Amino acid sequence: ACELALAGVRPIVLDALPGASAEPKANGLVGQVVRTLDMRGLYRAFTGDDEPPRPSPGWAFAGLPMNFLGLQDNPMYAMRIPQPELVRLLEQRARELDVDLRWGHELTGVCDRSDHVELQITTANGPYDLSADYLVGADGGRSFVRKTVGIDFPGHTSPTVARLAHVHLPDCVRGADGGFDVPGVGPIPFGHNRFDRGMVIFAEFEAGRTMLGTMEFETPGDDGPMSLADLRASLRRVLG
């Protein structure tokens, strides 16, 4: 939306959430978007770092560490920032550019006309209609816009299932350094840890709020809410 505003477009952003979420699900930006922030003069404002972004010497893909030292043109950039903080900064940027950002406005209907698009929007105060020149389907992997308009999604999906939660870890699985230490398995360090049957994700970005997750390959998942028992069972499968 900020980029559209810079190009002279007047975007309206609709988000079904009543406001910015406090959940730090993702906690950083990876790739060329970091350099894009720098090009827009936002990298210093977002990080407090007076120096331009520097390539990362390594990264983990599917839990496998990759070393990029020695690459003449290393394209790998990373910027660690809690998701709620990033959303707050991006929202502030959007407001400064006069983007019409509407929390609690859910897109529930789309009618594609020859020269415009008509939208039905639901809010806590009732529904309303909106007419626009274009509709951008930046609404996730299960995109309501894509499915409603009938845009195909060719390709192959992965059988990978990821589960992620904030949990409390008891003292019996705490190592001497305060990390995650499973009896019979050993310490599980910060980040993505690969095992024969999948991955374990462990991070503590906030005190007393441990982020713990798994990623399994070729394990059935479902679209319902994940329970703590589901996460426990997944951890048992991955760790054995």
C-alpha positions as CSV (number, residue, x, y, z in Angstrom):
1,A,0.0,0.0,0.0
2,C,2.9,2.4,0.8
3,E,4.5,1.6,-2.6
4,L,1.2,2.3,-4.4
5,A,0.8,5.6,-2.5
6,L,4.2,6.6,-3.6
7,A,3.2,5.9,-7.2
8,G,0.2,8.2,-6.9
9,V,-2.4,5.5,-6.3
10,R,-4.9,6.0,-3.5
11,P,-5.1,2.6,-1.8
12,I,-7.7,1.4,0.8
13,V,-6.5,-1.4,3.0
14,L,-9.1,-3.7,4.4
15,D,-8.2,-6.0,7.4
16,A,-10.7,-8.3,9.1
17,L,-8.7,-8.0,12.4
18,P,-10.0,-5.3,14.8
19,G,-6.4,-4.0,15.1
20,A,-2.8,-5.0,14.9
21,S,-2.2,-8.4,16.5
22,A,0.1,-8.6,19.5
23,E,1.2,-12.1,18.4
24,P,4.9,-12.2,17.3
25,K,4.4,-15.0,14.8
26,A,7.1,-13.9,12.3
27,N,9.9,-11.9,13.8
28,G,11.9,-10.5,10.9
29,L,12.3,-9.8,7.2
30,V,14.5,-11.9,5.0
31,G,15.8,-11.2,1.5
32,Q,15.8,-8.2,-0.8
33,V,12.9,-6.5,1.1
34,V,15.6,-5.4,3.6
35,R,17.5,-3.5,0.9
36,T,14.2,-2.1,-0.3
37,L,13.6,-0.6,3.1
38,D,17.0,1.0,2.9
39,M,16.2,2.5,-0.5
40,R,13.1,4.1,1.0
41,G,15.1,5.5,3.9
42,L,13.3,3.3,6.4
43,Y,16.1,0.9,7.4
44,R,17.7,3.2,9.9
45,A,14.2,4.3,11.3
46,F,13.2,0.6,11.7
47,T,16.4,-0.7,13.2
48,G,18.3,2.3,14.7
49,D,21.4,1.2,12.7
50,D,23.2,4.1,11.1
51,E,25.0,1.7,8.7
52,P,23.4,0.3,5.6
53,P,22.2,-3.3,5.7
54,R,24.9,-5.9,5.3
55,P,24.6,-9.4,3.8
56,S,24.1,-12.2,6.2
57,P,27.1,-14.6,6.5
58,G,24.7,-17.6,6.6
59,W,21.2,-18.7,7.1
60,A,19.2,-21.9,7.6
61,F,16.9,-23.4,5.0
62,A,14.6,-26.3,6.1
63,G,16.7,-26.5,9.2
64,L,20.0,-26.9,7.3
65,P,22.7,-24.2,7.9
66,M,24.1,-22.5,4.8
67,N,27.3,-20.6,4.7
68,F,27.5,-17.7,2.3
69,L,31.0,-16.5,3.2
70,G,33.1,-16.1,0.1
71,L,30.1,-15.3,-2.3
72,Q,31.0,-12.4,-4.4
73,D,27.4,-11.1,-4.5
74,N,25.6,-12.4,-1.5
75,P,21.9,-11.7,-1.9
76,M,21.0,-12.9,1.6
77,Y,19.8,-10.1,3.9
78,A,18.0,-10.5,7.2
79,M,16.5,-8.0,9.7
80,R,15.3,-9.3,13.1
81,I,12.3,-7.3,14.4
82,P,9.3,-8.5,16.4
83,Q,6.2,-8.7,14.2
84,P,4.0,-6.4,16.3
85,E,6.7,-3.7,16.1
86,L,7.1,-4.1,12.4
87,V,3.4,-3.8,11.9
88,R,3.3,-0.7,14.0
89,L,6.1,0.9,12.0
90,L,4.5,0.0,8.6
91,E,1.1,1.3,9.8
92,Q,2.7,4.6,10.8
93,R,4.4,4.8,7.4
94,A,1.1,4.1,5.6
95,R,-0.7,6.8,7.7
96,E,2.0,9.3,6.8
97,L,1.3,8.6,3.1
98,D,-2.4,9.1,3.6
99,V,-3.2,5.4,3.0
100,D,-6.8,4.6,4.1
101,L,-6.2,1.7,6.5
102,R,-9.4,0.1,7.9
103,W,-9.1,-2.3,10.7
104,G,-12.1,-4.5,11.4
105,H,-13.3,-4.3,7.8
106,E,-13.7,-7.8,6.3
107,L,-14.0,-8.3,2.5
108,T,-17.0,-10.7,2.1
109,G,-18.1,-10.3,-1.5
110,V,-16.6,-9.3,-4.9
111,C,-18.3,-8.5,-8.2
112,D,-16.0,-8.0,-11.2
113,R,-17.3,-5.4,-13.7
114,S,-15.8,-4.5,-17.0
115,D,-14.2,-1.2,-15.8
116,H,-14.2,-1.5,-12.0
117,V,-14.8,-3.9,-9.1
118,E,-17.6,-3.8,-6.6
119,L,-16.9,-5.0,-3.0
120,Q,-19.1,-6.0,-0.1
121,I,-17.5,-5.3,3.2
122,T,-18.6,-6.4,6.7
123,T,-17.9,-4.5,9.9
124,A,-19.1,-4.6,13.5
125,N,-21.3,-1.7,12.7
126,G,-22.9,-3.4,9.7
127,P,-22.1,-4.0,6.0
128,Y,-21.3,-1.5,3.3
129,D,-20.4,-1.5,-0.4
130,L,-17.2,-0.1,-2.0
131,S,-16.3,0.6,-5.6
132,A,-12.7,0.6,-6.8
133,D,-10.7,0.5,-10.0
134,Y,-8.6,-2.5,-8.9
135,L,-8.6,-5.1,-6.2
136,V,-5.3,-6.5,-4.9
137,G,-5.5,-10.0,-3.5
138,A,-2.8,-9.6,-0.8
139,D,-4.8,-11.8,1.5
140,G,-2.8,-14.9,2.2
141,G,-2.3,-18.4,0.8
142,R,-6.0,-19.2,1.2
143,S,-6.8,-16.0,-0.7
144,F,-10.5,-15.2,-0.7
145,V,-9.9,-12.8,-3.5
146,R,-8.2,-15.3,-5.7
147,K,-10.8,-18.0,-5.1
148,T,-13.7,-15.6,-5.6
149,V,-12.4,-14.2,-8.9
150,G,-11.4,-17.6,-10.1
151,I,-7.6,-17.1,-10.5
152,D,-5.9,-20.5,-10.8
153,F,-3.1,-21.5,-8.5
154,P,-1.1,-23.9,-10.6
155,G,1.8,-25.9,-9.3
156,H,2.3,-28.4,-6.5
157,T,1.7,-28.1,-2.8
158,S,4.1,-29.4,-0.2
159,P,3.0,-32.0,2.3
160,T,4.8,-30.1,5.0
161,V,2.8,-29.2,8.1
162,A,4.0,-26.5,10.5
163,R,2.7,-25.9,14.1
164,L,3.6,-23.0,16.2
165,A,2.6,-21.8,19.7
166,H,3.6,-19.8,22.7
167,V,4.0,-22.2,25.6
168,H,5.4,-22.4,29.1
169,L,8.3,-24.8,29.5
170,P,8.7,-26.5,32.9
171,D,12.1,-26.5,34.7
172,C,12.6,-30.2,33.9
173,V,13.3,-29.3,30.2
174,R,15.4,-26.3,30.9
175,G,19.1,-26.5,30.4
176,A,21.7,-24.8,32.6
177,D,21.7,-21.8,30.2
178,G,17.9,-21.6,30.4
179,G,17.4,-23.1,27.0
180,F,15.4,-26.0,25.8
181,D,17.0,-29.3,26.9
182,V,15.0,-32.5,26.3
183,P,16.1,-35.6,28.3
184,G,17.3,-38.3,25.9
185,V,17.6,-35.8,23.1
186,G,19.9,-33.0,24.3
187,P,19.8,-29.2,24.0
188,I,17.8,-27.7,21.3
189,P,19.3,-24.3,20.4
190,F,17.6,-21.1,19.3
191,G,16.2,-21.3,15.8
192,H,15.3,-24.1,13.4
193,N,16.6,-27.5,14.4
194,R,16.4,-30.4,11.9
195,F,15.9,-34.0,12.9
196,D,15.3,-37.1,10.8
197,R,11.5,-36.8,11.1
198,G,11.2,-33.0,10.9
199,M,12.1,-29.8,12.6
200,V,11.8,-28.2,16.0
201,I,11.6,-24.4,16.2
202,F,12.6,-22.8,19.5
203,A,12.9,-19.1,20.2
204,E,12.3,-16.8,23.2
205,F,11.9,-13.2,21.9
206,E,10.1,-12.2,25.0
207,A,10.7,-13.2,28.7
208,G,8.2,-15.9,29.8
209,R,6.8,-16.3,26.3
210,T,8.5,-19.2,24.7
211,M,7.8,-19.8,21.0
212,L,7.9,-23.5,20.2
213,G,7.0,-25.2,17.0
214,T,7.4,-28.2,14.8
215,M,7.6,-28.8,11.1
216,E,6.8,-32.3,9.8
217,F,7.1,-33.8,6.3
218,E,4.2,-35.9,4.9
219,T,2.2,-35.7,8.1
220,P,-1.5,-35.0,7.7
221,G,-2.8,-31.7,9.0
222,D,-6.2,-30.1,9.2
223,D,-7.6,-26.6,9.0
224,G,-9.1,-26.6,12.5
225,P,-7.6,-24.9,15.5
226,M,-4.4,-26.5,16.9
227,S,-4.6,-27.8,20.4
228,L,-1.7,-28.2,22.9
229,A,-2.2,-32.0,22.6
230,D,-1.6,-31.7,18.8
231,L,1.7,-29.8,19.4
232,R,2.8,-32.4,22.0
233,A,2.1,-35.3,19.7
234,S,4.0,-33.6,16.9
235,L,7.0,-33.0,19.2
236,R,7.0,-36.6,20.2
237,R,7.0,-37.7,16.5
238,V,9.8,-35.4,15.5
239,L,12.0,-36.1,18.6
240,G,11.2,-39.7,18.9
